[in-house]
Structures are given as C-alpha cells and as structure tokens.
Amino acid sequence: MRMDVRVAVALTALLALGSTTTPSVRRIEIRYTAALPPVPPGTRELRVWLPYPESDAWQSIEDVEVSAPFAYTVKRDKEYGNAILFLEAKPPPANGGEVTVTFTATRREFVNRPDGPRSPDANESDAKLLERFRQPDKLVPLHGEIASTALVATKGANTDAEKARAIYDYVTTHLRYDKSGTGWGRGDAIWACDNKRGNCTDFHSLLIGMARSVGIPAKFEIGLPVPEGQTEGSIGGYHCWAELYLDGVGWVPVDSSEASKAPAKQDYFFGALDTNRVRLSRGRDITLDPPQQGAPVNYLVYPYAEADGKALAGVTQTFAFRDLDAETR
C-alpha cells in the first residue's frame, strides 16, 4: 500500500527529531463558542473581545469562520500584537447570544534545543518585544522571593542555557499539578512559589519570573490543548506554556506542567512542544483593542465583555475539536 506523502514526511521528521510518539504534524478543526448572557436593562452598548486565531512559525490557521449576532472586526493589541476579534452592538440584543469561531489549525512540532537540534524560526527579530519579555508582570515580580528562589535553583550554573535548564527542572520537580482548593490558575508567581502547586498558568508564571530575574527573557503563551489519542470531542479549558530566549539559540520552548504530569517526558519538554495544542495569544496584562474600560486582561484566552464600560458577568465558553487527519494516520 502506498503511503500518503504528507504522512511520510511527518514520520520522517518524527524520527529525525527524536520526538514523542505523537505525530510531528497534526491538523485539527477547532470550534470556539462564547455564550453571552442577557445584558442589564437599559444597556446602551455591549463590547466583546475574543482571541482570534492566527498563523505563526509552528501553526498554520485556515478557513476561519465567524458567526455572531452583531457586527465584528479583527483588531490587534499594541503591546504584543495579538489578533483580537472585537464585537460591538449599540444597543445590544436583550437576550444575549452566541459568538462562534471555527477554524482549521495545522500544528507542527516545535523543537529548538540549546544542545541541538535547532530551528532558525525560533529567533526573535523584534528587539522591543524581546525587551518586554525581560520585564515583570503584575503577578510575576522579579525581586524578593522569586529572585532568591532563582538564585538557589541556578547555583553552580554558569551559562544562560544551564540556568534555563536548572530553573525548568526546579519548577517541574518542586511544583505539583493540583487544582484543588482556591488560589490556583491566576498565574500568581509568588502564590505558586509558596504553595508548590497549581495548574499550567502557575507553573509557567513562576518559571518565567525566575528566568527573567536572572536576565533570561521569557515569553508566556496560551491556547487550547487538543486531547492526545482522541479524534474528536470537547476541550475542557486552556493550556499554556513558556519560551526562554538564549543568545545564539533563540526561543527555547518549555512545558513544565506537562513534564510534571509525565516525568518521563521531562527531557523532551525542555526544548520541544508537541502538536497537541493551538496557540491563541501571548503575554500578560493585556490592554485590548479598542482598549477596555476595566483593568488589563490577565491573559487572553477566554472571552471578555463589557456592558456600558463595566465587565459583564456570566459570559461562558465551550471548545470542541475534530482531528482532520485521523483516518489517514
């Protein structure tokens, strides 16, 4: 039986990179639905913002379709350049409604390791943006406990590559993936450092803070996890990861929370990201476009809405996926 050329290329890349057993290319359809509740009586204006999927070096986005009860346009935030779907209604529909974004994503394995293999696509050409990823975020300070923990973790490390690996190993082995109780999920680096647990946001907030505190630029990225071993179904929530910038190497991807859940993959997830994800945005403390009346958004993955300039409670979201290459594989 003749093997499909696309599959042959994917398998060749898989073997060459020493990857996990998941395919090095995954093509999926995503359906993102935001449900808007009824607005308060007398509301004159409703504004809604959602992340808008876009291509980058590791994913290709095609066939984007938007279904919405009122007018929309695509904007871009000024600090990070994230694409944003913006909807506005004057006056808004009284009974709420749904906004659905459907798209196809072809996700490629991202491998860029300090000790090889390396990817030329991992370099950063925007010096201003690179400098931003050296700075603190509201919930990611670079002094005090974060800095002292980084110094402990990197003791004996001489190069930035050694420090990056030491910080990744520290966070991966000292934190526990645990979403019980309260406090987790905000990406509060100090909370994560003190409690030694949390979800992916907490893991990578601590990791990013520690890296930046020793002078390593670190980038926060967030999107949707695509369940491994399934061909269709629902996606329960978001997933995030980080990238660390090393001179001469470029951006080194890391997924500390996934490595914590699967210790056998700890080496893999330092310098590689599998295909079971779709990126929707990057950065923290985001001022949307047009700017919201409320505070900067902690991170952009779920919909945010304002009714007459006040945050609208009760907006919900659901995600579904379909693996378009399942039969071929």
RODOSE-267899 format. One line per field, with one value per residue (C-alpha): residue number from 0; residue in three letters; y, x, z. Coordinates in Angstrom, 1 decimal, always signed. Example, Ala and Ser with C-alpha at 12.3 -4.5 7.8 and 13.67 -1.06 7.14 Angstrom:
BEGIN
k: 0 / 1
r: ala / ser
v: -4.5 / -1.1
u: +12.3 / +13.7
w: +7.8 / +7.1
***
This chain:
BEGIN
k: 0 / 1 / 2 / 3 / 4 / 5 / 6 / 7 / 8 / 9 / 10 / 11 / 12 / 13 / 14 / 15 / 16 / 17 / 18 / 19 / 20 / 21 / 22 / 23 / 24 / 25 / 26 / 27 / 28 / 29 / 30 / 31 / 32 / 33 / 34 / 35 / 36 / 37 / 38 / 39 / 40 / 41 / 42 / 43 / 44 / 45 / 46 / 47 / 48 / 49 / 50 / 51 / 52 / 53 / 54 / 55 / 56 / 57 / 58 / 59 / 60 / 61 / 62 / 63 / 64 / 65 / 66 / 67 / 68 / 69 / 70 / 71 / 72 / 73 / 74 / 75 / 76 / 77 / 78 / 79 / 80 / 81 / 82 / 83 / 84 / 85 / 86 / 87 / 88 / 89 / 90 / 91 / 92 / 93 / 94 / 95 / 96 / 97 / 98 / 99 / 100 / 101 / 102 / 103 / 104 / 105 / 106 / 107 / 108 / 109 / 110 / 111 / 112 / 113 / 114 / 115 / 116 / 117 / 118 / 119 / 120 / 121 / 122 / 123 / 124 / 125 / 126 / 127 / 128 / 129 / 130 / 131 / 132 / 133 / 134 / 135 / 136 / 137 / 138 / 139 / 140 / 141 / 142 / 143 / 144 / 145 / 146 / 147 / 148 / 149 / 150 / 151 / 152 / 153 / 154 / 155 / 156 / 157 / 158 / 159 / 160 / 161 / 162 / 163 / 164 / 165 / 166 / 167 / 168 / 169 / 170 / 171 / 172 / 173 / 174 / 175 / 176 / 177 / 178 / 179 / 180 / 181 / 182 / 183 / 184 / 185 / 186 / 187 / 188 / 189 / 190 / 191 / 192 / 193 / 194 / 195 / 196 / 197 / 198 / 199 / 200 / 201 / 202 / 203 / 204 / 205 / 206 / 207 / 208 / 209 / 210 / 211 / 212 / 213 / 214 / 215 / 216 / 217 / 218 / 219 / 220 / 221 / 222 / 223 / 224 / 225 / 226 / 227 / 228 / 229 / 230 / 231 / 232 / 233 / 234 / 235 / 236 / 237 / 238 / 239 / 240 / 241 / 242 / 243 / 244 / 245 / 246 / 247 / 248 / 249 / 250 / 251 / 252 / 253 / 254 / 255 / 256 / 257 / 258 / 259 / 260 / 261 / 262 / 263 / 264 / 265 / 266 / 267 / 268 / 269 / 270 / 271 / 272 / 273 / 274 / 275 / 276 / 277 / 278 / 279 / 280 / 281 / 282 / 283 / 284 / 285 / 286 / 287 / 288 / 289 / 290 / 291 / 292 / 293 / 294 / 295 / 296 / 297 / 298 / 299 / 300 / 301 / 302 / 303 / 304 / 305 / 306 / 307 / 308 / 309 / 310 / 311 / 312 / 313 / 314 / 315 / 316 / 317 / 318 / 319 / 320 / 321 / 322 / 323 / 324 / 325 / 326 / 327 / 328
r: met / arg / met / asp / val / arg / val / ala / val / ala / leu / thr / ala / leu / leu / ala / leu / gly / ser / thr / thr / thr / pro / ser / val / arg / arg / ile / glu / ile / arg / tyr / thr / ala / ala / leu / pro / pro / val / pro / pro / gly / thr / arg / glu / leu / arg / val / trp / leu / pro / tyr / pro / glu / ser / asp / ala / trp / gln / ser / ile / glu / asp / val / glu / val / ser / ala / pro / phe / ala / tyr / thr / val / lys / arg / asp / lys / glu / tyr / gly / asn / ala / ile / leu / phe / leu / glu / ala / lys / pro / pro / pro / ala / asn / gly / gly / glu / val / thr / val / thr / phe / thr / ala / thr / arg / arg / glu / phe / val / asn / arg / pro / asp / gly / pro / arg / ser / pro / asp / ala / asn / glu / ser / asp / ala / lys / leu / leu / glu / arg / phe / arg / gln / pro / asp / lys / leu / val / pro / leu / his / gly / glu / ile / ala / ser / thr / ala / leu / val / ala / thr / lys / gly / ala / asn / thr / asp / ala / glu / lys / ala / arg / ala / ile / tyr / asp / tyr / val / thr / thr / his / leu / arg / tyr / asp / lys / ser / gly / thr / gly / trp / gly / arg / gly / asp / ala / ile / trp / ala / cys / asp / asn / lys / arg / gly / asn / cys / thr / asp / phe / his / ser / leu / leu / ile / gly / met / ala / arg / ser / val / gly / ile / pro / ala / lys / phe / glu / ile / gly / leu / pro / val / pro / glu / gly / gln / thr / glu / gly / ser / ile / gly / gly / tyr / his / cys / trp / ala / glu / leu / tyr / leu / asp / gly / val / gly / trp / val / pro / val / asp / ser / ser / glu / ala / ser / lys / ala / pro / ala / lys / gln / asp / tyr / phe / phe / gly / ala / leu / asp / thr / asn / arg / val / arg / leu / ser / arg / gly / arg / asp / ile / thr / leu / asp / pro / pro / gln / gln / gly / ala / pro / val / asn / tyr / leu / val / tyr / pro / tyr / ala / glu / ala / asp / gly / lys / ala / leu / ala / gly / val / thr / gln / thr / phe / ala / phe / arg / asp / leu / asp / ala / glu / thr / arg
v: +0.0 / +3.4 / +5.7 / +9.3 / +11.7 / +14.0 / +11.2 / +10.0 / +13.5 / +13.7 / +10.3 / +11.2 / +14.4 / +12.5 / +10.1 / +12.7 / +14.9 / +12.0 / +13.1 / +11.6 / +9.0 / +11.7 / +12.9 / +15.8 / +17.4 / +17.5 / +19.0 / +19.8 / +21.8 / +23.9 / +25.3 / +28.1 / +29.3 / +32.2 / +32.4 / +36.0 / +36.4 / +38.9 / +42.4 / +44.6 / +46.5 / +49.9 / +48.9 / +51.1 / +49.4 / +45.9 / +45.3 / +41.8 / +40.7 / +37.2 / +35.9 / +35.5 / +32.5 / +33.3 / +31.5 / +31.6 / +29.6 / +26.5 / +26.6 / +27.4 / +28.8 / +28.4 / +28.6 / +30.9 / +31.5 / +33.8 / +33.6 / +36.4 / +38.2 / +41.6 / +43.4 / +42.4 / +43.2 / +41.9 / +44.2 / +43.8 / +44.8 / +47.3 / +45.7 / +42.0 / +42.1 / +39.5 / +39.3 / +40.0 / +39.5 / +42.6 / +42.8 / +45.9 / +46.4 / +49.7 / +48.9 / +45.2 / +42.3 / +42.0 / +38.2 / +37.7 / +35.3 / +33.2 / +34.0 / +31.1 / +31.0 / +27.9 / +27.3 / +24.7 / +24.6 / +22.6 / +22.4 / +21.4 / +20.1 / +22.9 / +21.8 / +24.1 / +22.9 / +24.5 / +21.4 / +20.8 / +20.3 / +24.0 / +25.9 / +29.2 / +30.1 / +30.4 / +33.7 / +37.0 / +39.9 / +42.4 / +44.0 / +46.0 / +42.9 / +40.9 / +43.6 / +43.4 / +39.8 / +40.8 / +42.9 / +41.9 / +41.4 / +42.3 / +38.8 / +38.0 / +40.1 / +39.7 / +40.6 / +39.2 / +35.5 / +34.9 / +36.2 / +34.3 / +31.1 / +31.5 / +32.0 / +28.8 / +26.9 / +28.1 / +27.7 / +26.3 / +27.1 / +29.3 / +29.9 / +31.1 / +27.7 / +26.0 / +28.4 / +27.9 / +24.2 / +24.5 / +26.7 / +24.4 / +21.4 / +23.2 / +24.2 / +20.9 / +18.9 / +21.2 / +22.0 / +19.6 / +19.8 / +20.3 / +22.3 / +21.6 / +24.4 / +28.1 / +30.3 / +28.4 / +29.4 / +33.1 / +32.8 / +34.4 / +33.5 / +34.2 / +32.0 / +29.2 / +29.6 / +29.4 / +26.7 / +24.5 / +23.5 / +24.8 / +24.5 / +25.3 / +29.1 / +28.9 / +26.6 / +28.9 / +32.1 / +31.0 / +29.7 / +33.0 / +35.1 / +33.1 / +33.2 / +36.9 / +37.6 / +36.1 / +38.1 / +35.5 / +36.8 / +34.6 / +34.5 / +33.4 / +31.7 / +30.3 / +28.4 / +25.2 / +21.7 / +19.1 / +15.7 / +13.1 / +9.8 / +11.2 / +12.1 / +14.4 / +15.8 / +18.7 / +20.6 / +21.3 / +24.6 / +26.3 / +25.3 / +27.5 / +27.1 / +29.3 / +30.1 / +31.1 / +33.2 / +32.3 / +34.2 / +32.1 / +29.6 / +31.7 / +30.8 / +27.5 / +26.2 / +24.5 / +22.9 / +22.4 / +21.5 / +18.7 / +17.4 / +17.4 / +15.2 / +12.9 / +12.8 / +10.5 / +13.5 / +16.0 / +16.0 / +16.2 / +19.3 / +21.3 / +22.5 / +21.0 / +21.3 / +18.5 / +19.1 / +18.6 / +22.4 / +25.5 / +28.9 / +31.8 / +34.6 / +35.6 / +37.9 / +39.1 / +42.2 / +42.9 / +46.1 / +45.1 / +46.9 / +49.0 / +49.5 / +48.1 / +50.3 / +47.7 / +46.6 / +44.9 / +41.3 / +38.8 / +36.6 / +36.4 / +33.0 / +33.3 / +35.9 / +39.3 / +41.6 / +45.0 / +46.4 / +50.3 / +50.0 / +47.5 / +43.9 / +41.7 / +38.6 / +35.3 / +35.0 / +31.4 / +29.4 / +26.0 / +24.4 / +21.4 / +19.7 / +17.3 / +15.6 / +16.0 / +13.6 / +10.8 / +8.3 / +9.0 / +8.4
u: +0.0 / +1.4 / +1.9 / +0.5 / +3.3 / +2.3 / +2.3 / +5.7 / +7.2 / +5.7 / +7.0 / +10.5 / +10.5 / +9.3 / +12.2 / +14.8 / +13.9 / +13.7 / +10.2 / +7.5 / +5.2 / +2.6 / +2.7 / +5.0 / +2.2 / -1.5 / -4.3 / -7.5 / -10.7 / -11.5 / -14.9 / -14.7 / -18.1 / -18.7 / -22.2 / -23.3 / -25.8 / -28.7 / -27.4 / -28.7 / -31.9 / -31.1 / -27.7 / -26.7 / -23.5 / -22.1 / -18.5 / -16.9 / -13.3 / -12.1 / -8.7 / -8.6 / -6.5 / -3.5 / -0.6 / +2.9 / +6.1 / +4.6 / +0.9 / -1.0 / -4.5 / -7.0 / -10.7 / -11.7 / -15.4 / -17.2 / -20.8 / -22.1 / -25.4 / -23.9 / -21.0 / -17.4 / -13.9 / -10.4 / -8.1 / -4.6 / -3.3 / -0.5 / +2.0 / +2.1 / +0.5 / -2.2 / -5.1 / -8.4 / -12.0 / -13.9 / -17.7 / -19.8 / -23.6 / -25.4 / -27.9 / -27.2 / -29.6 / -31.5 / -31.3 / -27.6 / -26.5 / -23.6 / -20.4 / -18.7 / -15.3 / -14.5 / -11.1 / -8.6 / -5.2 / -2.2 / +0.2 / +3.8 / +6.2 / +8.3 / +11.9 / +14.7 / +17.3 / +20.4 / +22.3 / +20.6 / +18.6 / +17.8 / +15.3 / +16.0 / +12.3 / +13.0 / +14.9 / +13.3 / +13.6 / +11.6 / +14.0 / +11.3 / +9.2 / +12.2 / +12.9 / +9.3 / +9.9 / +12.6 / +10.2 / +7.8 / +4.1 / +1.5 / +1.5 / +5.1 / +7.5 / +11.3 / +12.5 / +12.3 / +11.2 / +11.2 / +14.8 / +16.1 / +14.5 / +16.0 / +19.5 / +19.1 / +17.9 / +20.7 / +23.6 / +26.6 / +25.1 / +27.4 / +25.7 / +22.2 / +21.5 / +22.5 / +20.4 / +17.4 / +17.5 / +18.1 / +15.0 / +12.9 / +14.0 / +13.3 / +9.8 / +9.0 / +10.1 / +9.2 / +5.6 / +2.7 / -0.1 / -3.0 / -6.2 / -7.9 / -9.0 / -8.5 / -5.7 / -4.5 / -5.0 / -4.3 / -0.7 / +0.5 / +4.2 / +4.5 / +1.5 / +2.9 / +6.3 / +4.8 / +2.2 / +4.3 / +1.3 / -1.2 / -2.1 / -0.1 / -0.5 / +1.0 / +3.9 / +4.9 / +4.4 / +6.9 / +9.3 / +9.0 / +9.6 / +12.6 / +14.1 / +13.6 / +15.1 / +18.4 / +18.3 / +16.7 / +13.8 / +10.8 / +7.5 / +4.1 / +1.9 / -1.6 / -4.1 / -6.1 / -4.9 / -6.0 / -6.6 / -4.0 / -5.3 / -8.8 / -10.1 / -13.0 / -14.7 / -14.7 / -11.8 / -12.2 / -10.2 / -7.0 / -3.3 / -0.3 / +3.5 / +6.6 / +9.6 / +13.1 / +15.3 / +19.0 / +21.5 / +22.7 / +19.9 / +16.7 / +13.5 / +13.6 / +10.1 / +9.3 / +6.2 / +6.9 / +3.4 / +3.1 / +6.5 / +5.4 / +2.4 / +4.6 / +8.1 / +9.3 / +8.9 / +10.9 / +13.8 / +11.5 / +9.6 / +12.8 / +13.3 / +10.2 / +6.4 / +4.3 / +1.4 / -1.4 / -2.1 / -3.2 / -1.8 / -4.3 / -2.3 / +0.9 / +1.8 / +0.1 / -1.6 / -3.1 / -4.8 / -7.2 / -8.0 / -10.0 / -9.0 / -11.4 / -12.6 / -11.6 / -8.1 / -5.7 / -6.7 / -4.5 / -4.2 / -6.2 / -7.8 / -11.5 / -14.0 / -14.2 / -17.2 / -18.3 / -21.8 / -21.6 / -18.0 / -18.5 / -17.3 / -20.2 / -20.5 / -21.9 / -20.0 / -19.2 / -17.2 / -17.0 / -14.5 / -14.7 / -12.3 / -12.1 / -8.9 / -8.9 / -6.1 / -7.3 / -8.2 / -5.0 / -2.8
w: +0.0 / -1.0 / +2.0 / +1.7 / +1.1 / +3.9 / +6.4 / +5.1 / +5.7 / +9.1 / +10.2 / +8.8 / +10.9 / +13.9 / +13.8 / +13.0 / +16.0 / +18.5 / +19.4 / +21.5 / +19.9 / +18.9 / +15.2 / +14.4 / +12.4 / +13.5 / +11.5 / +13.5 / +13.3 / +16.4 / +17.3 / +19.9 / +21.2 / +23.5 / +25.1 / +26.0 / +28.8 / +28.7 / +29.4 / +32.2 / +31.3 / +29.7 / +28.5 / +25.6 / +24.4 / +24.6 / +23.6 / +23.4 / +22.8 / +21.9 / +20.8 / +17.1 / +15.8 / +13.6 / +12.0 / +13.3 / +12.7 / +14.4 / +13.3 / +10.1 / +10.5 / +7.7 / +6.9 / +9.8 / +10.0 / +12.5 / +13.4 / +15.5 / +16.3 / +15.7 / +13.9 / +14.4 / +13.1 / +13.8 / +15.8 / +17.2 / +20.7 / +20.6 / +23.0 / +21.9 / +18.5 / +19.4 / +16.9 / +18.6 / +17.5 / +18.5 / +18.5 / +19.3 / +19.5 / +20.1 / +21.5 / +22.2 / +21.9 / +25.1 / +25.3 / +24.7 / +22.0 / +20.8 / +19.0 / +17.3 / +15.7 / +13.7 / +12.1 / +10.9 / +12.5 / +11.3 / +14.2 / +13.8 / +16.5 / +17.8 / +18.6 / +19.5 / +22.0 / +23.3 / +22.5 / +19.1 / +17.0 / +16.4 / +14.4 / +12.5 / +13.0 / +16.8 / +16.5 / +17.7 / +15.3 / +17.4 / +19.9 / +21.6 / +22.2 / +23.3 / +25.9 / +27.1 / +28.0 / +30.4 / +32.5 / +35.3 / +35.0 / +37.6 / +39.1 / +38.1 / +40.1 / +39.6 / +43.0 / +46.6 / +46.9 / +43.1 / +42.7 / +45.7 / +44.6 / +41.2 / +42.7 / +44.7 / +41.6 / +39.4 / +41.9 / +40.1 / +36.6 / +34.6 / +31.2 / +30.4 / +28.9 / +32.2 / +34.2 / +31.9 / +32.4 / +36.1 / +36.5 / +34.4 / +36.4 / +39.7 / +38.8 / +37.2 / +40.2 / +43.1 / +42.0 / +41.9 / +39.3 / +41.6 / +41.0 / +44.4 / +46.7 / +45.7 / +44.6 / +41.6 / +38.0 / +38.3 / +37.3 / +40.6 / +40.7 / +44.5 / +45.3 / +43.2 / +44.8 / +48.3 / +47.7 / +45.4 / +43.3 / +40.7 / +37.1 / +33.9 / +34.5 / +37.9 / +36.8 / +34.0 / +35.9 / +38.4 / +35.7 / +33.8 / +36.9 / +37.9 / +34.4 / +34.0 / +37.4 / +36.2 / +32.9 / +30.6 / +28.5 / +29.0 / +27.0 / +28.2 / +25.5 / +25.9 / +23.8 / +23.8 / +24.5 / +21.9 / +23.7 / +22.7 / +21.4 / +20.6 / +17.2 / +18.3 / +21.3 / +23.8 / +25.2 / +28.9 / +29.1 / +28.2 / +28.3 / +28.5 / +28.2 / +28.0 / +25.9 / +27.1 / +24.9 / +24.7 / +22.7 / +19.7 / +20.2 / +20.0 / +21.8 / +23.7 / +24.3 / +27.6 / +29.1 / +32.8 / +33.8 / +31.2 / +32.3 / +35.9 / +35.0 / +32.8 / +34.4 / +31.6 / +29.2 / +31.3 / +28.9 / +25.9 / +27.1 / +27.6 / +24.1 / +22.5 / +22.3 / +20.9 / +18.4 / +20.9 / +21.3 / +19.4 / +20.4 / +20.8 / +22.3 / +24.2 / +27.0 / +30.3 / +31.4 / +28.0 / +27.0 / +24.3 / +21.0 / +21.3 / +25.0 / +27.6 / +30.4 / +33.0 / +34.1 / +31.7 / +31.0 / +33.0 / +29.9 / +26.7 / +26.0 / +27.2 / +26.0 / +27.8 / +27.6 / +28.9 / +29.1 / +29.2 / +30.3 / +33.1 / +33.0 / +32.0 / +34.3 / +33.1 / +29.8 / +29.2 / +26.6 / +25.2 / +22.8 / +20.5 / +18.2 / +15.3 / +14.1 / +10.3 / +9.7 / +12.0 / +9.2 / +7.3 / +10.3
***
